[in-house]
Amino acid sequence: MQEWPFRLRPPQVLVLGFAIVIAIGTLLLTLPVASETGQPVSVVDALFTATSATAVTGLNTVDTPTTFSLFGELVILALIQTGGLSFMTLSTLVALLLGKRITIKERLVMQEALNQLTVAGVVRLSRYVLGFTLLAESTGGLLLAARFSRDMPVGQALYFGFFHAVSAFCNAGFSLFSANLVDYRGDLLVNLVITTLIIFGGLGFSVVADIYTKRSWQRLSLHSKIVIRTTLLLLAGGTLLILALEYTNGKSLMPLPVGEKLLASYFQAVTPRTAGFNTLNIGDLRPVTLLFMIVLMFIGASPGSTGGGIKTSTFATIAAAVWSIIKGKMDIEIFGRRLPRGTVLKALAVAAVSMLLVITVTGILLVTEKAELELVLFEVVSAFGTVGLTAGLTPKLTVAGKLLISLTMYIGRVGPLTLAFAIAQRLGRQGIKHYPEEGVIIG
């Protein structure tokens, strides 16, 4: 591999790299061959789709299966895979296959892309990422193809199976069904395969590698324990709360059998974790359910995964800090370990800046789109968290709204991660200089 330009820091490489991938995707999707009708898709819609695919979001201003040809769908699939695994990880793996040496600068960018604490072991982790991705996507693709073959020809079933497997594992939410997965709401196999791929894709590759190598709860790293525990709590709590809130809603769960109610609740508790598939019509859900899903989308997946959001470890760190303050303790402790002060500060910074972004974009869209607050906020958080769920606003966006949501998806894919790295660099340059300490009144 060629070395990156000297003046480009790792975060800048990632920001520029994702922008280039989106630009190439936009160009390809505007070609007549990418359109189902042969008429070129508008540049704005092509940009939106390319950004959504590269940011593994899943929001759409046009219907994917009826708008794009096979070529266009394959471009989207390639963008999803590139965005989910990071272009840097893929390029590194290609270099390794060609026997080329990975320089220290490239390892630093890989560290940033995989969201690792140190540069040690990033090349080995990249190899693991590829192997696990191929295993998960191929297994999921074959299982889905077997089920879809009951509804369509075998060749088409294989294509649909692997497309949805890649989309699910990369937490993208793109579907080749116009109604997404609503028609498979009661299908146990489709639901379990899709949600399992989403969960493993959202855990983070370092956590999956830790589970595979340690195979013991006691031996797992603190990060892995936090991610696993937080993920399980959010999934279980989300399932029960959605079931309770929508149980008597005649437009969603009420008409369904009990088993299908539980399955649909579980599915919709998993997908706000940045996946974007849906088996219920999101626009029919109650406002309180949408509010709860906004919280899940804002938290998102875990660091070093294919998902977005502020990340489960950030949420857990802030929650632990608040709980410690309530108990009157100065140390932030989780699983018998004390978190460094810098980690807590970075978590607070990521959450605060992310919230500021969401509020700013929501405010602008309330002016440009003339829509209700809950719909706009849901759409913005879905874009920022690279989720892809929509309450119906995205297809109705103005040109300004499409461009702003596209920018939000892009920032959501690279923003919090890049922010954390920049803060770490800034803290590392402060040296030994300290100002006198003085308290302020809080609360």
N, C-alpha and C positions, 0 to 999 in steps of 0.2 A: 504493500500500500504506500502511496505517496504521503508525505507528511503534510499536515494541515498548515496553512499560512501561519507564520510565526506570531503575528499579532492577534490572531483569533483565539480567545479563551474557549474552553470546552462548552460553556453555555451558549456562546455565540455560534459555535459550530452547529450545535443542535438546532438553534433557532433558524439559522440560515438553511441548514439541511432540510428541515421540514418545509420551509417556504419553497425551496426548489422542487421538492417532491410534489407539493400541491400545485405549483405552476405547471409542471410536466403533466400531471393528471388533468388539470383544467384544459390544457391544449388538446390532449387526446380525446377528452369527452366532448369537445366542440366539433370534432371531425364528423362529417356526415355518416361514416361507417359506424360510429358509436350510437347512432340514433335508430330506433326501431322503424321510424317512418322514412329515414334517409334525409330528413330535414335537420340541419344542425341545431343542437340545443343552445339556448342563449348562453352567453359568456357568464352571466351572473349565476344562472342555475348550474352551469358546469363547475364554476368556482365553488359554489356552495356544496355541491355533491363531492367534489374532490377534497375539499377541506373536511367535510363530515367523515369521509372514508379514511383519510390520512390521520385525522384526530380520533379515529375509531369511535365516532359518536353515533351516527345512524339517523340524524334528523334529515328530512328530505323535503324539498320544495316541489319535487315532481315524483310521480310514482315510478319506482325503479323498474319493475318488470315490464311495464307498458311503454316507458319512455326510452329505455336503452336497449340496444341490440346485444347479441351475445358478446361481441367485441367490447361494447361499453361495460357490460356486467363484469367481464374479465379484468378490465382496467380497474374497476371499483374493487374487485377482489384483491388485485395486486396492491392497490393503495392501502387496503385494510391490513394486509399481511405486513407491508412495509411500516405502516404506522404503528401497528400493534407490537411488533418486535423491535422497532426503531431501525431506521436506515443504517445507523452506525453499526449495530449488531450484525445486520445482514452483510454489510460490506466487509466487516471483520472476518466473518465466517468464510466468505468467498476468498479473502486473502489467505486464510489458513489452508483452505483446500488447494490453493495454488502454491502453497509452500513459502509464502512471503512473510517477512518478519514484521511483527507489530511493534511500532515505536512507543516510547513512553508517552508522547503527546496523544497518540491514538488511544492508549490505555486510559488516559485521563478523560478523554471524551466518552469512552466506554463506561467508565466509572459513573460519569454524569448520566449517561443514557440508561444504565441499569440501576441508578440510584443507590450505589454502594457507599459504605463509610470509608473504605480504603481502596487503593488501586490493586492491591494484592488479590490474585485469583480471578480477575475479571475475564481473562481470556478463557480460563477453564469454565467459568460460569456461562460464557457465551456458547461454548460447545454444548453444555448441558441444556441451555435454552433451546437450541435447535433440535436436539434429540427429544426433549420432552414435548415441544410443540408438534413435531412430526407425529409422535405417538398419540398425543391427545386428539389432534385434528383428524388423523387417519382413522382412529378407532371410532370417534364420534361420527365422522363422515359415513363410514360403513354401516353403523347402526341406524342412522337417519335414512340412508339410502334404502336399507332393507324395509323400513316402514313406509317410505314414500313410494316404493315400487308397487304397493297395493293400490295407489291412486294414479299412477302415471307409468309410462314406459321405463324400462330398466335404465337405459342410457340417461334419460332425463332425471330419473330418481338419483342416480349417482352424482350428477352435476348439482342438483338441488341439495343433496345430502352433504357434499363436501363444501359447498358455498356456505350453507348455514352453520356447519361445524367451524369453519374458519371465522365466520362472523361472530359466532358465540364465544369461541376461545379468545379472540382478540377484543371481546367486549364491544363489538361494533353495533350490533342491532340491525344491520341491513338484512332485508328479507326479499326473497323472490316471489312472495305471495303478497298481493295487493292489500289483503286484510291482515298482514303480518302472520302471527300464529294463532289467531282467534279461532280458526276452524279446527285446531288441534288442542283446544283448551282442555278437553277431557282425556286426551291421549297420554297415558302414563309414560310410555317410552320416549316420546318426543319431549315431554316436559322434563323428565329426569336427565336425558342426555344433554339438552340445551342448558339447563341450570347447572349441571355438573361441570360442563365446559366453562361456563361463565365464572363459577366459583374458583376453579383451578387457575383460570386465566387472571382472575383478580386478586389471588393470594399473594402474588409476587414470586418471581422465579427463585430468588434466594431462599424464600420460605419453603417452597416445594423441594428444593435441593437439600435444605436442612432436615426436612422430614424424612427424605429418602436416605440420607446418610446417617442420621442420628437414631431414628426409629424408636425414640424414647422421649416422653414428655420432659423428664428431668434433665436430659442432655441438650434439649433445644436451646437456642439462643434466646435472650430476652425479647428481641425483636419478633422472632417467630411466635413466641408465646403470646405476646400482645396482639399480634395480627390474628392469630387463630381464635383466641378468646373473644376479641372484639367482633370478628366476623360472625362467629356462632351466635353471640348475643343479639347482633343486629338482624340476623336472619330469623332467629326464633321469635324475637320481639316483633319484627316486622310482619311475619306471617300471622301471628295472633292478633295484632292490632288491625291489620287490613281485614281479616276475617270478621272481627268484632264490628268495625266501622261500616263495612259494606254488607253485612249479613242480611239486613232487611231492605237493602236498596234494590228496588224492582228493576233497575236498569243494569245491574251488574250481577251480584251473587244470589239474590233472592230466588230467581227462577231455577237455579241449578241444583242438582242432587248434592247431598252433604259431602260425598267424596270429591266431587268436582269443585265444590266451594273451597275445600281445604287445598286442593291442588292449585287452583287459580290464585288463591291467597299466597301460597308459597312461591309460585312463579313470579307474582308481582312484587314480592318482598325481595327476591333475588335480582330482578332486572334493574331496579333503581340504583343498584351498586355499579352502575355505568354500562349496562349491557344494552338496554333499549328495545328488546323484544317485548311484545305484549300479547296476552291472551284475553284481556279485558279491554273494552273501549275506554281509554283513559279519560276522554271527555265526559263519560257518564258517571265517573266516580264523584263522591261527595267532596265538597271543598275541604273538609277536615282531613280526608284521606290524601288529597293532593298536597296539603300542607305537610303531612307526615312524610310523603314521598319526596318532597322538596328537601327535607332534612336528610333523608337517606342519600339522595343524589349529591348533596353538598359534601357529605362525608366521603362517599365514593368507595373506591377499591383500596388496595394497599400499595406501598412504594415498590418500585421495580416491577410492576405488573403491566398488563395491557389496558388497565382502567385509569380513570381520572379522579377528580374530586380532591379535597384537601388530604385525603388518605386516612385509613383507619388508625394508624399509629399516631398521627397528628391529633385526631379526635381523642384517642385514649390518653395521650400525654396531657392535653388540656383538661380533660375530665379528672385525671389523677391529681393535677395541680390544684384544681378547685376543691376537690375532696380533702386534700392535705391542709389547705388553708382553713376550710370549715372545721377541721379537727384541731386546728391550732398548731400544726406541725410545719416546720420550715423546710424539711427534706421531702422531695417528691419520690415516693417509693412505690414500686410495682414488682410483684413476685420476688420480694426479698432483695431487690436491687434499688439503688438510689440513682435517679436520673440526673445527668449533668445539667447545670443551670443553663448552659448554652442550648441544649436540646429543647428545653421548655420555652426559651425565648424564640427560637426558630419556629416552633410549633405555633406559638401565639402570632408571630409575624405572618406566617403563611395563611393562617385562618383570617387574620384581620385584613390583609391585602386582598384575599379572595373575596371576602364579604364586601369590601369597598368596590371591587370590580363588578360584582353582581348588582349592587345597589345602583351604581353609576349607569350600567347598561340598561337596567330595568327602567330607570328614570327617563333615559333617552327614548327607549321604545314606547313608553307610555305617551310620549309626544308624537312620535312618527307613526305609530300603529293604531292609535285610538281604541285600544282594547282594554279589557278589565285587568286590574292589578294581578289577580291570582293566576290568570292565564299567561300574562307576560312574565311574571316571576318564575312560574313553572318552566316556561320555555328557556329563559335565561340560565337558570340553574342546570337544566338539562344540557344546555350547550356548554356551560363552563365545566360541568362534571363529566363531559364527553359521554353522556348517557344515551340520548337519542329518543327518549319518550316525548310524546307531544300530546297536548290537550286539544289540538286542532288549530293552533295559531300559525305554525310554521308554513303550511301551504298558502296561507293568506298574506304573508309578509310583503311589504313594499320592497322596492329595490334597496332603499336605505336600511330597512330591517334585515334583509338577507345579508347585506355586507357586514352589518354590525354583529349579527349572530355568527357569521363565518369567522370574524375576528375573535369573537368570544370562544369559539371552539378551538381555534388555533392557540390562543393564550392558555386555555384550559389544558391543552396537551403539553405545553412546554413551560407554562408560567410558574406554578408553585414549586416544581422541581428546580427550575433555574433560580428562582428567588432564594430557596434554601441554600443553594451552592454559593450564590453571591454573598449572602449573609455570613456564611462560614468563612469565606475569603476575607471579608471585611473585619470580622472578629479576630482573625489570625494576624491582621496587620496592625492591631492596636498597640502591640508591644507592652511595655511595663508602665506606661503612663496612666495614672488614675487621678480623677478629680476628687475633691473632698466629698464625703457622703453626707446627704441630708434628706430627711424623710419628707413626704407629702401626705396630706390627708386623703384617704381613699374611701369611697362609699358614703 
